C-alpha cells in the first residue's frame, strides 16, 4: 500500500506528536535494522543501475504490504524542497548523507509516522521504528514485524557464521541499532553528566550526541545505544540498552529533585532569562536555541514557570533545521548558517512560545470560570 508523494504531506513522525513512557526524560526510542539484498553490491560500490534495481525491488515489495502497517508514502529527497529535506534529517527519518545522495535513494514513511525506511543509504535498507518516550521492546517488535514481511519477499545477504552482512563492520550480526534519546538537563546543571555517562559507557553502551556519532550533545540531549551487533542477540541488546536508559532516567530524576529542593530560585531565574532571550531574539543559531529551550523544558518538568511542554519542545526539535549543520560539523567541515536560517528559526521559536502561552492562558481561564 504505497503512495507516491503527489500531494503535499506534512512530515510529522509519531515521536514528535505524542508523549510516551518516561517522557519527562526520554524523548524517543529508535529500533533500526540494517539489511542488504543478496547478490547486489553495497551502495558505496554500486552504480546507478544497481541502485535503481534496489530501489525498484524495495518499492515493489512495499506495494504488497497489508493493513498491519497502514499506508506508506514514498518521498524522493532530490525532488523535495530544502526545508523538507532538513525536516527529514531533524526528525531522524533520514541522514544528511542520504538526502544529499542523489538518485534512487527514496525514504518510505508510513501514515502513522512510526515506521520508515531509507533505501540505498549506507546499506540497501535501513528499516526503523521511532516511538515517543522509552519503548525499546515495542519499537523492536514493530520493526521486526516489518522486517519479517520484507524478508519473505526479498532475500537478504547473510552468512551462517556472522549473521546479516552490512556495509559497516559494527552492524554485522543482528544488524540492530537500538537507541534512546534522553534529556539530561538536570545532570548537566549539577555537573554530573560526564561521570554518569562514563559509567554507562563501561556497560558497552555507546553515548552519542543528538545526531549520532561525532556530534555534540546539543540541548543536553544524548543518545544511548548498543556499540556493536555481532555476538549479541536482539534480546541481549534490548536488555542492555533498556537497563542503561532506565539507570540514566533514574539519575536524571534524582538530579531534578535536588535542583527543585536546593536550586529552585536559580532554575527559575535561568528559565526567565531563557524565555526573555527567545522572545526578543531576531536571529538564533541552532545551538543557542536548543540551549535555551532545554532550560525551559527542564523548568516545565519541575513545574516551574515559564516552561515549554515536552510535545512543543519535540516539535521544535524536529523542525528547526539543525541536523544538517551538526552532521557537516561532525565531518570536520567549516560551515556557517545563513542569516535567513537564523531569522526563520527565531521567528519559529517565538511563535511556538506564543502558542504555548495562549494554550496555558485558555486553560487557566477555563479553570477559573465560576460554576453556575
Short mmCIF file of the C-alpha atoms (twelve columns), coordinates in Angstrom:
data_MODEL
# 
_entry.id   MODEL 
# 
loop_
_atom_site.group_PDB 
_atom_site.id 
_atom_site.type_symbol 
_atom_site.label_atom_id 
_atom_site.label_alt_id 
_atom_site.label_comp_id 
_atom_site.label_asym_id 
_atom_site.label_seq_id 
_atom_site.Cartn_x 
_atom_site.Cartn_y 
_atom_site.Cartn_z 
_atom_site.pdbx_PDB_model_num 
ATOM 1   C CA . UNK A 1   0.000   0.000   0.000   1 
ATOM 2   C CA . UNK A 2   2.423   2.589   -1.285  1 
ATOM 3   C CA . UNK A 3   1.559   6.063   -2.433  1 
ATOM 4   C CA . UNK A 4   3.798   8.429   -4.338  1 
ATOM 5   C CA . UNK A 5   4.020   11.821  -2.764  1 
ATOM 6   C CA . UNK A 6   1.889   13.654  -5.280  1 
ATOM 7   C CA . UNK A 7   0.004   15.787  -2.769  1 
ATOM 8   C CA . UNK A 8   1.503   17.958  -0.057  1 
ATOM 9   C CA . UNK A 9   2.069   15.930  3.080   1 
ATOM 10  C CA . UNK A 10  3.319   17.222  6.413   1 
ATOM 11  C CA . UNK A 11  6.197   15.121  7.693   1 
ATOM 12  C CA . UNK A 12  5.408   14.606  11.362  1 
ATOM 13  C CA . UNK A 13  6.705   11.375  12.927  1 
ATOM 14  C CA . UNK A 14  4.944   9.762   15.864  1 
ATOM 15  C CA . UNK A 15  7.640   10.641  18.403  1 
ATOM 16  C CA . UNK A 16  7.024   14.341  17.797  1 
ATOM 17  C CA . UNK A 17  3.238   14.271  18.078  1 
ATOM 18  C CA . UNK A 18  2.828   12.465  21.384  1 
ATOM 19  C CA . UNK A 19  4.428   11.686  24.716  1 
ATOM 20  C CA . UNK A 20  5.360   8.161   25.754  1 
ATOM 21  C CA . UNK A 21  6.546   6.306   28.870  1 
ATOM 22  C CA . UNK A 22  9.101   8.241   30.947  1 
ATOM 23  C CA . UNK A 23  8.630   11.228  28.619  1 
ATOM 24  C CA . UNK A 24  9.840   13.619  31.299  1 
ATOM 25  C CA . UNK A 25  13.364  12.438  30.399  1 
ATOM 26  C CA . UNK A 26  13.080  10.085  27.397  1 
ATOM 27  C CA . UNK A 27  12.359  11.901  24.127  1 
ATOM 28  C CA . UNK A 28  12.183  8.880   21.813  1 
ATOM 29  C CA . UNK A 29  13.257  5.293   21.198  1 
ATOM 30  C CA . UNK A 30  14.526  4.069   17.843  1 
ATOM 31  C CA . UNK A 31  14.997  0.478   16.677  1 
ATOM 32  C CA . UNK A 32  16.833  0.294   13.352  1 
ATOM 33  C CA . UNK A 33  17.765  -2.728  11.268  1 
ATOM 34  C CA . UNK A 34  20.414  -2.717  8.533   1 
ATOM 35  C CA . UNK A 35  19.654  -5.082  5.647   1 
ATOM 36  C CA . UNK A 36  21.145  -5.734  2.202   1 
ATOM 37  C CA . UNK A 37  19.898  -7.658  -0.799  1 
ATOM 38  C CA . UNK A 38  21.733  -10.843 -1.702  1 
ATOM 39  C CA . UNK A 39  23.821  -10.609 -4.890  1 
ATOM 40  C CA . UNK A 40  23.847  -6.812  -5.224  1 
ATOM 41  C CA . UNK A 41  26.801  -4.546  -4.297  1 
ATOM 42  C CA . UNK A 42  26.575  -2.274  -1.271  1 
ATOM 43  C CA . UNK A 43  25.557  1.300   -2.161  1 
ATOM 44  C CA . UNK A 44  29.139  2.566   -1.768  1 
ATOM 45  C CA . UNK A 45  30.205  0.194   -4.574  1 
ATOM 46  C CA . UNK A 46  27.033  0.312   -6.661  1 
ATOM 47  C CA . UNK A 47  26.495  2.028   -9.987  1 
ATOM 48  C CA . UNK A 48  23.267  3.862   -10.800 1 
ATOM 49  C CA . UNK A 49  21.832  0.739   -12.453 1 
ATOM 50  C CA . UNK A 50  22.419  -1.243  -9.237  1 
ATOM 51  C CA . UNK A 51  20.894  1.482   -7.070  1 
ATOM 52  C CA . UNK A 52  17.837  1.625   -9.332  1 
ATOM 53  C CA . UNK A 53  17.481  -2.155  -9.149  1 
ATOM 54  C CA . UNK A 54  17.485  -1.990  -5.334  1 
ATOM 55  C CA . UNK A 55  15.028  0.905   -5.187  1 
ATOM 56  C CA . UNK A 56  12.629  -0.741  -7.643  1 
ATOM 57  C CA . UNK A 57  12.788  -4.023  -5.738  1 
ATOM 58  C CA . UNK A 58  12.110  -2.422  -2.370  1 
ATOM 59  C CA . UNK A 59  9.290   -0.163  -3.560  1 
ATOM 60  C CA . UNK A 60  7.650   -3.034  -5.427  1 
ATOM 61  C CA . UNK A 61  7.694   -5.032  -2.192  1 
ATOM 62  C CA . UNK A 62  6.223   -2.131  -0.190  1 
ATOM 63  C CA . UNK A 63  3.316   -2.113  -2.660  1 
ATOM 64  C CA . UNK A 64  2.358   -5.534  -1.286  1 
ATOM 65  C CA . UNK A 65  2.079   -4.525  2.380   1 
ATOM 66  C CA . UNK A 66  -1.204  -5.131  4.155   1 
ATOM 67  C CA . UNK A 67  -3.291  -3.232  6.697   1 
ATOM 68  C CA . UNK A 68  -0.962  -4.169  9.553   1 
ATOM 69  C CA . UNK A 69  1.426   -1.415  8.549   1 
ATOM 70  C CA . UNK A 70  -1.009  1.118   7.105   1 
ATOM 71  C CA . UNK A 71  -0.480  3.218   4.009   1 
ATOM 72  C CA . UNK A 72  3.050   4.149   3.011   1 
ATOM 73  C CA . UNK A 73  4.327   7.264   1.275   1 
ATOM 74  C CA . UNK A 74  7.464   7.354   -0.833  1 
ATOM 75  C CA . UNK A 75  9.470   10.551  -0.514  1 
ATOM 76  C CA . UNK A 76  12.199  11.418  -3.003  1 
ATOM 77  C CA . UNK A 77  14.590  13.838  -1.249  1 
ATOM 78  C CA . UNK A 78  16.051  15.132  -4.516  1 
ATOM 79  C CA . UNK A 79  12.547  16.300  -5.522  1 
ATOM 80  C CA . UNK A 80  11.758  17.894  -2.158  1 
ATOM 81  C CA . UNK A 81  12.349  21.463  -1.045  1 
ATOM 82  C CA . UNK A 82  15.423  22.259  1.024   1 
ATOM 83  C CA . UNK A 83  13.208  22.798  4.086   1 
ATOM 84  C CA . UNK A 84  11.502  19.428  3.651   1 
ATOM 85  C CA . UNK A 85  14.848  17.677  3.377   1 
ATOM 86  C CA . UNK A 86  16.021  19.353  6.569   1 
ATOM 87  C CA . UNK A 87  12.859  18.228  8.366   1 
ATOM 88  C CA . UNK A 88  13.632  14.640  7.344   1 
ATOM 89  C CA . UNK A 89  17.049  14.985  8.979   1 
ATOM 90  C CA . UNK A 90  15.828  16.718  12.143  1 
ATOM 91  C CA . UNK A 91  13.044  14.134  12.516  1 
ATOM 92  C CA . UNK A 92  15.661  11.351  12.309  1 
ATOM 93  C CA . UNK A 93  13.820  9.837   9.348   1 
ATOM 94  C CA . UNK A 94  16.862  10.228  7.109   1 
ATOM 95  C CA . UNK A 95  20.521  11.127  7.425   1 
ATOM 96  C CA . UNK A 96  22.133  14.187  5.868   1 
ATOM 97  C CA . UNK A 97  24.253  11.901  3.685   1 
ATOM 98  C CA . UNK A 98  21.150  10.134  2.446   1 
ATOM 99  C CA . UNK A 99  19.107  13.189  1.469   1 
ATOM 100 C CA . UNK A 100 22.136  14.570  -0.403  1 
ATOM 101 C CA . UNK A 101 22.982  11.239  -2.015  1 
ATOM 102 C CA . UNK A 102 21.356  11.697  -5.409  1 
ATOM 103 C CA . UNK A 103 19.078  9.431   -7.438  1 
ATOM 104 C CA . UNK A 104 17.410  6.178   -6.376  1 
ATOM 105 C CA . UNK A 105 17.528  6.950   -2.647  1 
ATOM 106 C CA . UNK A 106 13.900  7.296   -1.551  1 
ATOM 107 C CA . UNK A 107 12.584  7.464   2.003   1 
ATOM 108 C CA . UNK A 108 9.466   5.438   2.760   1 
ATOM 109 C CA . UNK A 109 7.243   6.540   5.653   1 
ATOM 110 C CA . UNK A 110 4.037   5.035   6.943   1 
ATOM 111 C CA . UNK A 111 0.994   7.179   7.659   1 
ATOM 112 C CA . UNK A 112 1.190   6.836   11.432  1 
ATOM 113 C CA . UNK A 113 4.770   8.102   11.412  1 
ATOM 114 C CA . UNK A 114 6.142   5.096   13.303  1 
ATOM 115 C CA . UNK A 115 7.860   3.158   10.522  1 
ATOM 116 C CA . UNK A 116 10.318  4.455   7.962   1 
ATOM 117 C CA . UNK A 117 12.797  3.043   5.518   1 
ATOM 118 C CA . UNK A 118 15.879  4.612   3.948   1 
ATOM 119 C CA . UNK A 119 16.739  2.987   0.633   1 
ATOM 120 C CA . UNK A 120 20.354  2.970   -0.562  1 
ATOM 121 C CA . UNK A 121 21.889  4.838   2.331   1 
ATOM 122 C CA . UNK A 122 24.966  3.048   3.731   1 
ATOM 123 C CA . UNK A 123 23.064  -0.232  3.304   1 
ATOM 124 C CA . UNK A 124 20.351  -1.148  0.812   1 
ATOM 125 C CA . UNK A 125 17.765  -0.784  3.570   1 
ATOM 126 C CA . UNK A 126 17.746  0.962   6.908   1 
ATOM 127 C CA . UNK A 127 14.433  -0.103  8.448   1 
ATOM 128 C CA . UNK A 128 13.450  1.793   11.568  1 
ATOM 129 C CA . UNK A 129 10.698  2.373   14.068  1 
ATOM 130 C CA . UNK A 130 10.779  5.509   16.229  1 
ATOM 131 C CA . UNK A 131 8.352   5.806   19.138  1 
ATOM 132 C CA . UNK A 132 7.876   8.531   21.756  1 
ATOM 133 C CA . UNK A 133 9.378   8.024   25.204  1 
ATOM 134 C CA . UNK A 134 11.056  4.863   26.467  1 
ATOM 135 C CA . UNK A 135 9.679   1.929   24.435  1 
ATOM 136 C CA . UNK A 136 12.586  -0.320  23.366  1 
ATOM 137 C CA . UNK A 137 10.617  -3.578  23.407  1 
ATOM 138 C CA . UNK A 138 7.695   -2.168  21.449  1 
ATOM 139 C CA . UNK A 139 9.963   -0.422  18.929  1 
ATOM 140 C CA . UNK A 140 11.809  -3.684  18.331  1 
ATOM 141 C CA . UNK A 141 8.551   -5.625  17.924  1 
ATOM 142 C CA . UNK A 142 7.250   -3.175  15.314  1 
ATOM 143 C CA . UNK A 143 10.436  -3.070  13.262  1 
ATOM 144 C CA . UNK A 144 10.893  -6.857  13.448  1 
ATOM 145 C CA . UNK A 145 7.367   -7.470  12.155  1 
ATOM 146 C CA . UNK A 146 8.027   -5.194  9.192   1 
ATOM 147 C CA . UNK A 147 11.458  -6.750  8.636   1 
ATOM 148 C CA . UNK A 148 9.921   -10.234 8.632   1 
ATOM 149 C CA . UNK A 149 7.448   -9.170  5.961   1 
ATOM 150 C CA . UNK A 150 10.195  -7.707  3.777   1 
ATOM 151 C CA . UNK A 151 12.388  -10.776 4.319   1 
ATOM 152 C CA . UNK A 152 9.642   -13.008 2.966   1 
ATOM 153 C CA . UNK A 153 9.790   -11.095 -0.325  1 
ATOM 154 C CA . UNK A 154 13.479  -10.179 -0.541  1 
ATOM 155 C CA . UNK A 155 16.460  -12.463 0.010   1 
ATOM 156 C CA . UNK A 156 18.778  -10.791 2.484   1 
ATOM 157 C CA . UNK A 157 22.566  -11.027 2.342   1 
ATOM 158 C CA . UNK A 158 23.770  -13.086 5.307   1 
ATOM 159 C CA . UNK A 159 26.351  -15.657 6.337   1 
ATOM 160 C CA . UNK A 160 25.901  -18.533 8.771   1 
ATOM 161 C CA . UNK A 161 28.941  -17.553 10.828  1 
ATOM 162 C CA . UNK A 162 28.223  -13.836 11.026  1 
ATOM 163 C CA . UNK A 163 24.526  -13.163 10.539  1 
ATOM 164 C CA . UNK A 164 23.304  -10.271 8.385   1 
ATOM 165 C CA . UNK A 165 26.024  -8.729  6.205   1 
ATOM 166 C CA . UNK A 166 26.280  -4.953  6.271   1 
ATOM 167 C CA . UNK A 167 28.468  -2.199  4.855   1 
ATOM 168 C CA . UNK A 168 29.796  -1.347  8.327   1 
ATOM 169 C CA . UNK A 169 31.502  -3.998  10.446  1 
ATOM 170 C CA . UNK A 170 29.826  -2.592  13.554  1 
ATOM 171 C CA . UNK A 171 26.397  -3.587  12.188  1 
ATOM 172 C CA . UNK A 172 27.204  -7.160  11.138  1 
ATOM 173 C CA . UNK A 173 25.240  -9.779  13.061  1 
ATOM 174 C CA . UNK A 174 21.723  -8.812  14.040  1 
ATOM 175 C CA . UNK A 175 22.042  -5.501  12.189  1 
ATOM 176 C CA . UNK A 176 20.155  -3.943  15.114  1 
ATOM 177 C CA . UNK A 177 20.924  -0.496  16.434  1 
ATOM 178 C CA . UNK A 178 18.687  0.346   19.388  1 
ATOM 179 C CA . UNK A 179 18.882  3.843   20.809  1 
ATOM 180 C CA . UNK A 180 17.091  6.058   23.304  1 
ATOM 181 C CA . UNK A 181 17.258  9.858   23.196  1 
ATOM 182 C CA . UNK A 182 17.413  11.360  26.685  1 
ATOM 183 C CA . UNK A 183 17.149  14.917  28.001  1 
ATOM 184 C CA . UNK A 184 19.710  15.089  30.816  1 
ATOM 185 C CA . UNK A 185 19.490  18.774  31.680  1 
ATOM 186 C CA . UNK A 186 19.379  18.154  35.428  1 
ATOM 187 C CA . UNK A 187 22.600  16.152  35.490  1 
ATOM 188 C CA . UNK A 188 24.219  18.772  33.259  1 
ATOM 189 C CA . UNK A 189 23.189  21.579  35.597  1 
ATOM 190 C CA . UNK A 190 24.680  19.736  38.584  1 
ATOM 191 C CA . UNK A 191 27.893  18.975  36.682  1 
ATOM 192 C CA . UNK A 192 27.355  15.219  36.929  1 
ATOM 193 C CA . UNK A 193 26.526  14.293  33.347  1 
ATOM 194 C CA . UNK A 194 30.065  13.352  32.267  1 
ATOM 195 C CA . UNK A 195 30.692  10.947  35.151  1 
ATOM 196 C CA . UNK A 196 27.237  9.428   34.777  1 
ATOM 197 C CA . UNK A 197 27.627  8.817   31.035  1 
ATOM 198 C CA . UNK A 198 31.142  7.455   31.518  1 
ATOM 199 C CA . UNK A 199 29.715  4.812   33.840  1 
ATOM 200 C CA . UNK A 200 27.123  3.905   31.192  1 
ATOM 201 C CA . UNK A 201 29.852  3.510   28.555  1 
ATOM 202 C CA . UNK A 202 31.564  0.903   30.739  1 
ATOM 203 C CA . UNK A 203 28.479  -1.269  30.218  1 
ATOM 204 C CA . UNK A 204 29.301  -1.443  26.468  1 
ATOM 205 C CA . UNK A 205 26.742  1.243   25.760  1 
ATOM 206 C CA . UNK A 206 27.564  3.978   23.283  1 
ATOM 207 C CA . UNK A 207 26.741  7.585   24.150  1 
ATOM 208 C CA . UNK A 208 26.358  9.987   21.223  1 
ATOM 209 C CA . UNK A 209 25.129  13.466  20.530  1 
ATOM 210 C CA . UNK A 210 21.791  14.470  19.117  1 
ATOM 211 C CA . UNK A 211 22.551  13.454  15.523  1 
ATOM 212 C CA . UNK A 212 24.691  10.390  16.067  1 
ATOM 213 C CA . UNK A 213 28.355  9.572   16.216  1 
ATOM 214 C CA . UNK A 214 30.699  12.526  16.489  1 
ATOM 215 C CA . UNK A 215 28.008  15.168  17.044  1 
ATOM 216 C CA . UNK A 216 27.635  17.384  20.090  1 
ATOM 217 C CA . UNK A 217 25.046  16.892  22.815  1 
ATOM 218 C CA . UNK A 218 23.043  19.943  21.806  1 
ATOM 219 C CA . UNK A 219 20.324  20.993  24.223  1 
ATOM 220 C CA . UNK A 220 21.521  18.470  26.859  1 
ATOM 221 C CA . UNK A 221 20.251  15.700  24.564  1 
ATOM 222 C CA . UNK A 222 22.122  12.405  24.430  1 
ATOM 223 C CA . UNK A 223 21.569  9.130   22.572  1 
ATOM 224 C CA . UNK A 224 22.421  5.864   24.302  1 
ATOM 225 C CA . UNK A 225 22.675  2.790   22.090  1 
ATOM 226 C CA . UNK A 226 24.402  -0.559  21.635  1 
ATOM 227 C CA . UNK A 227 28.001  -0.336  20.409  1 
ATOM 228 C CA . UNK A 228 28.046  -3.482  18.256  1 
ATOM 229 C CA . UNK A 229 25.570  -6.005  16.933  1 
ATOM 230 C CA . UNK A 230 27.666  -9.118  16.382  1 
ATOM 231 C CA . UNK A 231 27.955  -11.557 19.267  1 
ATOM 232 C CA . UNK A 232 24.778  -10.352 20.958  1 
ATOM 233 C CA . UNK A 233 21.179  -11.441 20.444  1 
ATOM 234 C CA . UNK A 234 18.411  -8.918  19.965  1 
ATOM 235 C CA . UNK A 235 17.188  -9.781  23.470  1 
ATOM 236 C CA . UNK A 236 20.612  -9.050  24.971  1 
ATOM 237 C CA . UNK A 237 20.937  -5.775  23.088  1 
ATOM 238 C CA . UNK A 238 17.475  -4.660  24.195  1 
ATOM 239 C CA . UNK A 239 18.182  -5.580  27.805  1 
ATOM 240 C CA . UNK A 240 21.467  -3.655  27.850  1 
ATOM 241 C CA . UNK A 241 20.082  -0.511  26.238  1 
ATOM 242 C CA . UNK A 242 16.909  -0.520  28.310  1 
ATOM 243 C CA . UNK A 243 18.892  -1.048  31.522  1 
ATOM 244 C CA . UNK A 244 21.262  1.803   30.718  1 
ATOM 245 C CA . UNK A 245 18.399  4.132   29.776  1 
ATOM 246 C CA . UNK A 246 16.455  3.329   32.948  1 
ATOM 247 C CA . UNK A 247 19.564  3.947   35.048  1 
ATOM 248 C CA . UNK A 248 20.154  7.335   33.410  1 
ATOM 249 C CA . UNK A 249 16.489  8.284   33.756  1 
ATOM 250 C CA . UNK A 250 16.621  7.467   37.483  1 
ATOM 251 C CA . UNK A 251 19.794  9.543   37.909  1 
ATOM 252 C CA . UNK A 252 18.274  12.456  35.985  1 
ATOM 253 C CA . UNK A 253 15.110  12.387  38.084  1 
ATOM 254 C CA . UNK A 254 17.199  12.417  41.257  1 
ATOM 255 C CA . UNK A 255 19.168  15.374  39.908  1 
ATOM 256 C CA . UNK A 256 15.933  17.221  39.228  1 
ATOM 257 C CA . UNK A 257 14.714  16.575  42.777  1 
ATOM 258 C CA . UNK A 258 17.948  18.086  44.096  1 
ATOM 259 C CA . UNK A 259 17.548  21.118  41.847  1 
ATOM 260 C CA . UNK A 260 13.954  21.643  42.938  1 
ATOM 261 C CA . UNK A 261 14.966  21.411  46.608  1 
ATOM 262 C CA . UNK A 262 18.252  23.331  46.542  1 
ATOM 263 C CA . UNK A 263 18.316  25.391  43.353  1 
ATOM 264 C CA . UNK A 264 14.728  26.395  42.693  1 
ATOM 265 C CA . UNK A 265 15.499  30.099  42.585  1 
ATOM 266 C CA . UNK A 266 18.433  29.514  40.241  1 
ATOM 267 C CA . UNK A 267 16.478  27.440  37.735  1 
ATOM 268 C CA . UNK A 268 13.594  29.936  37.888  1 
ATOM 269 C CA . UNK A 269 15.962  32.786  37.036  1 
ATOM 270 C CA . UNK A 270 17.577  30.757  34.248  1 
ATOM 271 C CA . UNK A 271 14.163  29.920  32.778  1 
ATOM 272 C CA . UNK A 272 13.074  33.571  32.857  1 
ATOM 273 C CA . UNK A 273 16.275  34.659  31.124  1 
ATOM 274 C CA . UNK A 274 15.956  31.874  28.552  1 
ATOM 275 C CA . UNK A 275 12.387  32.796  27.728  1 
ATOM 276 C CA . UNK A 276 13.223  36.509  27.515  1 
ATOM 277 C CA . UNK A 277 16.062  35.790  25.109  1 
ATOM 278 C CA . UNK A 278 13.935  33.549  22.912  1 
ATOM 279 C CA . UNK A 279 11.100  36.077  22.781  1 
ATOM 280 C CA . UNK A 280 13.327  39.020  21.863  1 
ATOM 281 C CA . UNK A 281 15.950  37.410  19.619  1 
ATOM 282 C CA . UNK A 282 15.624  38.210  15.941  1 
ATOM 283 C CA . UNK A 283 18.166  35.541  14.943  1 
ATOM 284 C CA . UNK A 284 19.153  32.318  16.706  1 
ATOM 285 C CA . UNK A 285 21.787  29.712  15.997  1 
ATOM 286 C CA . UNK A 286 20.617  26.134  16.429  1 
ATOM 287 C CA . UNK A 287 22.937  25.648  19.384  1 
ATOM 288 C CA . UNK A 288 21.690  28.718  21.233  1 
ATOM 289 C CA . UNK A 289 18.042  27.949  20.539  1 
ATOM 290 C CA . UNK A 290 18.338  24.409  21.887  1 
ATOM 291 C CA . UNK A 291 20.282  25.548  24.956  1 
ATOM 292 C CA . UNK A 292 17.501  27.940  25.999  1 
ATOM 293 C CA . UNK A 293 14.715  25.528  25.076  1 
ATOM 294 C CA . UNK A 294 16.423  22.831  27.148  1 
ATOM 295 C CA . UNK A 295 16.278  25.128  30.179  1 
ATOM 296 C CA . UNK A 296 12.577  25.775  29.587  1 
ATOM 297 C CA . UNK A 297 11.840  22.049  29.216  1 
ATOM 298 C CA . UNK A 298 13.675  21.339  32.470  1 
ATOM 299 C CA . UNK A 299 11.726  24.087  34.241  1 
ATOM 300 C CA . UNK A 300 8.419   22.739  32.926  1 
ATOM 301 C CA . UNK A 301 9.335   19.258  34.146  1 
ATOM 302 C CA . UNK A 302 9.881   20.712  37.622  1 
ATOM 303 C CA . UNK A 303 6.577   22.571  37.496  1 
ATOM 304 C CA . UNK A 304 8.341   25.938  37.421  1 
ATOM 305 C CA . UNK A 305 7.048   28.635  35.049  1 
ATOM 306 C CA . UNK A 306 7.929   29.716  32.476  1 
ATOM 307 C CA . UNK A 307 8.496   26.470  30.642  1 
ATOM 308 C CA . UNK A 308 7.702   24.630  27.454  1 
ATOM 309 C CA . UNK A 309 5.787   21.379  27.120  1 
ATOM 310 C CA . UNK A 310 7.563   18.187  26.094  1 
ATOM 311 C CA . UNK A 311 5.495   17.999  22.897  1 
ATOM 312 C CA . UNK A 312 6.233   21.591  21.871  1 
ATOM 313 C CA . UNK A 313 9.924   21.005  22.554  1 
ATOM 314 C CA . UNK A 314 9.892   17.923  20.304  1 
ATOM 315 C CA . UNK A 315 8.049   19.785  17.558  1 
ATOM 316 C CA . UNK A 316 10.741  22.449  17.520  1 
ATOM 317 C CA . UNK A 317 13.477  19.854  17.765  1 
ATOM 318 C CA . UNK A 318 12.162  18.213  14.584  1 
ATOM 319 C CA . UNK A 319 11.769  21.386  12.566  1 
ATOM 320 C CA . UNK A 320 14.461  23.955  13.466  1 
ATOM 321 C CA . UNK A 321 16.875  22.902  10.686  1 
ATOM 322 C CA . UNK A 322 19.725  21.858  12.965  1 
ATOM 323 C CA . UNK A 323 20.602  18.352  11.765  1 
ATOM 324 C CA . UNK A 324 22.378  19.175  8.524   1 
ATOM 325 C CA . UNK A 325 24.689  21.675  10.216  1 
ATOM 326 C CA . UNK A 326 25.525  19.244  13.027  1 
ATOM 327 C CA . UNK A 327 26.299  16.453  10.557  1 
ATOM 328 C CA . UNK A 328 28.590  18.628  8.457   1 
ATOM 329 C CA . UNK A 329 30.467  19.782  11.560  1 
ATOM 330 C CA . UNK A 330 30.852  16.120  12.530  1 
ATOM 331 C CA . UNK A 331 32.839  15.567  9.337   1 
ATOM 332 C CA . UNK A 332 35.136  18.448  10.251  1 
ATOM 333 C CA . UNK A 333 33.933  20.791  7.532   1 
ATOM 334 C CA . UNK A 334 33.545  24.509  8.273   1 
ATOM 335 C CA . UNK A 335 30.021  25.842  7.951   1 
ATOM 336 C CA . UNK A 336 28.189  28.973  8.941   1 
ATOM 337 C CA . UNK A 337 24.418  29.189  8.997   1 
ATOM 338 C CA . UNK A 338 22.838  31.800  6.791   1 
ATOM 339 C CA . UNK A 339 21.290  34.825  8.433   1 
ATOM 340 C CA . UNK A 340 17.989  33.859  6.857   1 
ATOM 341 C CA . UNK A 341 18.022  30.448  8.581   1 
ATOM 342 C CA . UNK A 342 18.738  32.017  11.960  1 
ATOM 343 C CA . UNK A 343 15.996  34.614  11.476  1 
ATOM 344 C CA . UNK A 344 13.458  31.963  10.489  1 
ATOM 345 C CA . UNK A 345 14.408  29.850  13.499  1 
ATOM 346 C CA . UNK A 346 13.976  32.769  15.897  1 
ATOM 347 C CA . UNK A 347 10.551  33.554  14.448  1 
ATOM 348 C CA . UNK A 348 9.521   29.904  14.659  1 
ATOM 349 C CA . UNK A 349 10.513  29.694  18.331  1 
ATOM 350 C CA . UNK A 350 8.694   32.942  19.182  1 
ATOM 351 C CA . UNK A 351 5.530   31.685  17.513  1 
ATOM 352 C CA . UNK A 352 5.672   28.360  19.367  1 
ATOM 353 C CA . UNK A 353 6.180   30.068  22.728  1 
ATOM 354 C CA . UNK A 354 3.278   32.409  21.989  1 
ATOM 355 C CA . UNK A 355 1.126   29.417  21.102  1 
ATOM 356 C CA . UNK A 356 2.090   27.713  24.363  1 
ATOM 357 C CA . UNK A 357 1.214   30.854  26.328  1 
ATOM 358 C CA . UNK A 358 -2.170  31.090  24.643  1 
ATOM 359 C CA . UNK A 359 -2.950  27.467  25.481  1 
ATOM 360 C CA . UNK A 360 -1.883  27.971  29.104  1 
ATOM 361 C CA . UNK A 361 -3.992  31.136  29.391  1 
ATOM 362 C CA . UNK A 362 -7.028  29.363  27.967  1 
ATOM 363 C CA . UNK A 363 -6.628  26.502  30.442  1 
ATOM 364 C CA . UNK A 364 -6.284  28.988  33.296  1 
ATOM 365 C CA . UNK A 365 -9.428  30.874  32.190  1 
ATOM 366 C CA . UNK A 366 -11.469 27.682  31.946  1 
ATOM 367 C CA . UNK A 367 -10.351 26.568  35.397  1 
ATOM 368 C CA . UNK A 368 -11.241 29.955  36.843  1 
ATOM 369 C CA . UNK A 369 -14.760 30.173  35.420  1 
ATOM 370 C CA . UNK A 370 -17.422 30.405  38.103  1 
ATOM 371 C CA . UNK A 371 -19.755 27.484  38.467  1 
ATOM 372 C CA . UNK A 372 -23.464 28.139  37.931  1 
# 
